[in-house]
């Protein structure tokens, strides 16, 4: 197994290296999203964790079903005892065998089993929201990596164009110096600007290599000729509308709510430990008193059937401690819901502000590039007739390239800010970004495994187990001053005496 894993890892490295040296081909954001959706390790691992979490429902429902076991026992006994004659002793040997089959069926656990099922179901729902959260995080990382590569490719193009312009500027300056129109100082200024441009180009190339590596880590292949990023789904123009959507759709808030439901079910299950339980039992087997005569197993058979009522009378404080522990865990889960709501408020506020800020920055950047382009062309023409110096031309070129670089950075930042707002609102899923993407259905695996091992009377046993079971929420657990979290449950649970 280890050898196979090493082979697969080596193949992955070879594929990545081959991708780095592969010929360029057009690549879209939708293609990057589809590839990451299918191959991203974080997303695949979370899906596996969710499938493992689905099994907890199967395990909880197993409490509704009988257990059947077979046993076989062989024993040997030697007894020594004094004989009637003083100083003498005697002994006796005996051996035997027992085989049997026992059956046990839970009839009623006062809610222990049914509440465990509720807890597992709520945990599964919380896990699905956690999977959505990881998916949105991966999608945001893909978008950020994609626009970062596009931005750095644009900056590299600007640096290359700037280098070509400065090379021509140096050639023109040198020619004018040869005929005595300008001084050696002008040539030195052009040379210095060209050297700085070469350094800027090297930095741009290095930065592009860094963002390419980050892209490959998230998407699964090295980027090639990236096309322009498509328009993202529309984001609300009103902050209150964005916040309302986020509170209803954000996976962190929904996961916290389901975790609260699981904690409440755990409280009810802990309270059920105080109540009696009923179990039906049956056994069938045979006994042989002599290993030399195993035919007795067929002759000495017995069948026993009955019901057992178990009532806990004293557990040394164990049950009370479990209830107190469960109550505090439910209390923490309730507080975590409010914490998630505050986190969502912070994230939506930050992303919304970034959208407004970057949108204004892009508008200003476009105007700056337009004005700098006009100014650069004007300064070059004026320099040809002696109205401007070489330094004026070089400075204006620096201003133009700086404006172009700032605009490329602002456009990338605006795109990421809108994606971040969608993520905070819980609307940055793979299917919403790529209509052709086949979405992963976490519910399909749950539906496939949830009734594994089921028996026809499972529903009857579960309904019976819920009879007279402890409530999920008890008014006696409410504190004197509950805090309002605007949720379905507005009570913070506290342990008795807390």
N, C-alpha and C positions, 0 to 999 in steps of 0.2 A: 504493500500500500504506500509506504514511504517512497519507494523507488518510483512508483507511478506518479506521485505528487511532484517529485523532482522533475520528471519528464515534462509534465504539464507546465510547471513553472518555467522551465527552460524554453518550452515552445512559446509561452507568452512573451518572454524577453525577446526571443528571435522575431516574433511578430511585431513587437514595438519598434525594434531596431530597423526592421525592414520597412515599417511605416515611415520612420524618420527619413529614410533615403529613397522612398518611393517617388515616382513622378507625380507632379501636381495634378489634382483633379478638383472639380468644383464640389463644394460641400456647403450644405445649408444648415441652418440652426435646427430645422425639423429632423434632419438626418442625424445630427449630433445628439439630439434629445432621444431619438429612437434607439440609438446605439447605447447610450448611457442607461436608458430605461431597461435594456436587456442584459447589460454586462456590468454595471457599476457594482463593485463589491459591497459597499455599505447597504445598497438597496437590496441586493440578493440576500445578504445576511439577515436583514430585518424581515424579509419574507419568510426565510427559514425559521426565524424565531417565532413568527406569527403562526406558522404551521405547528410548531412545537406547542405553542400556547393553546391551540385548538384541542390538543390532546387532554388538557386539564378538564374539559367538559366531559370527555369520555371517561376519564378517571373518576370524576364526581358522580356521574350517572351509574357507575358500577356498584355504588352503594345500594341501588334499588334491586339488584339482582342477587340470586343465590350464589353461594360458594359450595363447591363440591370437592371433596378431597378423599383420597384413598390412603390407607395406612396399613402397615404390616409390622408386627412386633415379635421378636423371639427373645425368650428369657431363660436364664439358668439360675437355679438357687441351690446352695449347699448349706445345710444346717448342722452344726456340731452341738452336742449336748451330752452331759454326763450319763453314764450307764448306771444300772443298779449296783454293780460290783464296784467297791471303792478302788480308786486309781485307774479305772477304765473309762473309756468314752466311746461314744458311737456317733455316727453321722448319717445324714440322708441327703440324697440328691434328687432334684426335680427340674424338669424343663417343660417348656410349653411354647405355643405360638398363637398369635391372634392376628386376624386380618379383618378389614372392614372398610366400609364406605360411609362417609358422613355428609349430610346435606344441611345447610343452614340458610334460612331466608329471613331477611329483615322485613318486619311488618310495619313497625312504627318507631321512629326515633325522635319524635317531638320536634321535627324540623331540622335536625342535624344534617341529614342527607340533602333535603330540598334546598336548604340555605347554602349548602356547599355548592350545589348546582348553580344557584343564583350568583354566587360569588365568582364561579368559574366563567359563567356567561358574561358577567360585567367585565371581568378581566380580559376576555377575548375582545369585547367591544373597545375597551381602552387600548388594547394592542393594535387594533385596526387603525385607530386614530394616530397611534405612534408611528405606524407604517406610513400613513399619509404624511405625517410630519417629516419623516426621513425622506420620502419621495419628493416633497416640496423643497427640502434642503438640497437634495441632489440636483433637482431641476434648476434651482437658483444658482448652484455652483456651475452647472453647464452653461447657463446664460452668461454668468459673469466671466467664465473662462473664454467663451466664444467672443464676446464683445471686447475683452481685453486683448485677445489676439488680433482682432480686426483693428482695434485702436492702435496697437503697436505696429501693425503692418502699415497703417496709414501714416503714423509718425515716421517710420523708416522711409517711406516714400517721400515724405516732406524733407527729411534729412538728405536723402539722395539728390532730390531736386535742388536743394539749397547748395549742396556741394558742387553740382554741375554749374549752377549760376555763378558761384564764387570762383570756380575755375575759369569760366569765361571772363569774369570781372578781372581776375589777375592777369589774364592774357591781354585784355584791353589796356589795363593799367601799365603793364610792362611795355606795350607798344607805344603808348603815349609818352612814357618815360624816355624811350629810345629817341623820340623826336623832340624831346625837351619841353613837352607841354606841361608836365607835372614833375614833382620832385621824387627823390628816393623814399621820402616819408610815405607818400601815397602807396608806393609799391609794398613797403613794409606793412602798412595797414591792411592791404589786400592779402598779403601772405599770412598775417596773424589771423585774420578772419577765416581763411581757408583751413588753417591748422585747427582752429577751434571747431570748424564744421566737421572736419575728419574725426575729431574726438567725439563730437555729438553723434555722428553716424555710428561709431563703434559702440557707444553706450546704447543707442537704439537697437542695434543688432543683438547686443547682450540681453537687453530687456525683452526683446521678442523671443529669444531662446528660452528665457525663464517662463514666459507666459505660455509658450508652446508646450513646455514640460508639464505645467499645471493643467493645461487642456487635456493632454494625453492621460494624465492620472485620473481625471474625472470621466472623460468620454470613453477612453479605451483605445484610442489611436491618435497618432500625431496629426495636427491640422494641416490642411493643404491650402488651396485657393478658396478662402471663405467668401461666400456671397454676403450681400448686405442682410443684416438681421431683419426679419419680418416684423410687422406691427403686432404688438402684444395685445391680449384682450383688454378691453376698455376698463379703465379704473375710474371710480367715482370722482366727480369734481367737488363733492361736498364731504367734508370730514366726518360729519355725523353719520352719513350714509355708509362711509367706509368702515366706521367703528361698529355700526350695527351689523354689517355683514361679517366682520371679524369675530364678534362675540357669538354669532350663530354658526360660523363655519370653521373657525380656527381649530386645528386638530389638538393643540395643547389644552385649550379650554374644554373641548369635548372629552378628551382623554381623562382630564382631571375629574370631570363629572362622572364618568363611568367608574373611575377608581373610587370615588366616594360611594357609589352604589355597591361596589364590591366590599368596601369597608363596613357599610351598614349591614350587609348580609352576614359578614363575619361576626358582627355584634350579636345578631339574632342566633347564629349557630353557637356562639359561646354561651348565651343564655339557655339554650336548649340542653346544655350539659346538666342543668339542675333537674331536668324532668326525666321520667322513666322511659324505657324503651322496651319494645316487645320483639321477640325473635322466635321463629318456628324452627325446630330442629328435627332431624330424623337420622337414624344410623342403622346399618345392617352389616353383620359380620359373623364370623365363625371363630371358635376357640378349640385348640388342641392342647391336652394336658401332657402329651408325650410327643417329643419330636420324632420318635420312631414310629408314630402312628398318626401321620398327618391326615389320614382319612377322617379323623374326628372333626376336621374343619368343616366338612360337608354335613356331618351329623349333628354337631352342636352349634346350630345357627340361632341368631337372635335378631329381632327387629325392635327398634325403639323410636317412638315419635312423641313430640311434646312441644310445649311453648314455654319460653322463658321471659319473665318480667323482671327487669333489672331497674332498681331504684337507687340512685346515689344518695347515701345518707351523710357521709363525711369524707371529704377529699383532702383534708389538711390545708384548706385555703386555696387549692389549685384552681377550682372553678371560678371562685371570686376573682382571683388574680387574672385569669384568662379574660373574664368579662371586662375588668378594668383596663387590661391591655388593649382589647379590641375597641373599647370606647375611646381611648386616647388615640389609637390609630385612625379611627373615624374622625376624631377631632382634627388630627393633622391633615387628613384628606380634605375636610371641609375648608380648612385654611389654605391648602394648596390650590383649591379652586379660585379663591380670591387672589392668590398670588399669580396664577396664570392670567386672570383677567387684567391685573395690573401690568403684567408683562406685555400682553396684547396691546393695551393702551399705549404703553411706551413705544412698542415696535411700530404700531400704526401711525402714531404721532410723528415719530422720527422719519419713517418712510414717506409720509405725506408731505412733511416739510422739505425733504430732499427732492421730491418730485417737483414741488413749486420752485425750489431754489435752482435746481439744475435746468429746469425749463427756461427760467429767466436767464441763466448763464448761457445757454445755447443761443437764445435770441441775441444776447449781447455779443456773443462770440461771432455769430454770423455777420453782424454789423461791423465788428472790429476787423474781420477778414476782408470784407468788402472795401472798407475805408483804407486799410493798409495796402491792399492790392492797387487801388487807385493812386495812393501816395507813392508807392514804390515805382510804379511806372512813370509817374510825373517826375520824381527825383532823378531817375535814370536819364530821361530826356533832357532835363535841365542840366545835368552834369555833362552831357555831350556838347552843350553850347557854352559851358563854363560858368553856369549860374550856381552849380552845386559842386561840392568837393567829393572826392572818393570816399571820405569818411561818412559823408551824408548818405551816399548810396549804400554803403555797408551797414550803417545803422538802420536804415529803412528796411533792408533785407532781413536783418535780425528781428525787427518789429513784425514784419509780415510772417516769418516762419514761426515766431512765438505765438502770434494770433492763430495761425493754422493749427499748431500743436494744441493750444488751449481749447480750440473748438472741437478737435477730435476727442480730447479727454472729456470735455463737457458732454458731448453726445453719448459717449460710452457710459458716463455717470448717470445721465438721465434715463437711459435704457435700464440700467441695473436698479435705479431707484424705483421705477415703475414695477419691475419684477419683484423687488423687495416688498412693495406695497401689496401686490397680489399675494405674495407668500404670507404676509402678516394677516391678510384677509382669509387665508385658507383656500385660495383659488389658483394656485400655481401647480397644478397637477399635469402629468404627462399628456393625458387625453385632451386637456384644454389648450395645450400648446401645439399638439400635432394631431389633427383630426383623423389621420390614417393609422394612428397608434392603437394597437389592441391592448386595452387596459388590463392590468393584472387584477383578477377577482379574488380577493381574500376570502370572500364568503363561500366560494365554490368548494374549497378544501374543507371548510367547516361543515357544510352540508353533507359532504361525502363521509366524514368521520364521526359526526356527532352521535349517530345511532349505532355505531359499531358495537356488536355484542348485545344489542337490544333484544328484549323478550316481550311477548304480547302483553304481559301484565305490568310493564314498567309504568305506564300512565296511571294505573290504579294505585300502585304502591306510592307514587309521588303525590297524587292527590290526597291519599290517606295520611301521608307524612306531614302534609301542610295543615292538617286538622289540629287545632289548638296549639299550633307552633307559635313561638314568641314573635311579636311584631318587629318589623325592621327598625322603626323609630319609636322611641318611648318618650312621652312628654316629661317623665321624671328626669330625663337626662339633660333637659334644657337648662342653660345657665340663667342667671337673673337678668343679664343684659346681652342678648344675642346680637351679633353684628349682622347687618343687612348685606348680603352678597348678591341679591336679585336673582337667586336661583330657585329651583323647585323646592329644595330643602333649605329653610332659613334658620336652622338650629345648629349651633356648634355643640357637639356632644362632649360631655366631660364625665370622667369616671366618678362614681359615688365618693363623696368626701374630698374630691379634688379641690 
